[in-house]
Amino acid sequence: MRCLHALLLINMVAAFGFAQPRIDLTEGTLSVDGSFAFNYELEVFENIQQKFALKTDIGGGYFIADRLAIGIGIPGEWTFAPSSTGALGLKIFSTYFFDITRIVFPYVGGSLTSVYSMNA
């Protein structure tokens, strides 16, 4: 039996990180990013359990002011083992970049994500 339900997940993140590529941080700049990853986990406690998942994320942002961007993204995760489940979301985010005139620079951001889960 397939159980479908909607889950609202509020994810407020206020942690420092580092941006990898150097981008233009001025007002009016449009940016697009994404990721694609395979995840394999092996747990060995009383029983051996394996988990295989595919994670994706695509999004875009617009700099409304110098070093301040807002945007929208679509994260997804599909687990194939031990059971087939999936989740697809809609993410609204904001990021402020601290421009220190170097290739790698710190940033801080927050996001709000609504997730739709699909269980088999």
Disulfide bonds with the S-S distance in Angstrom:
none
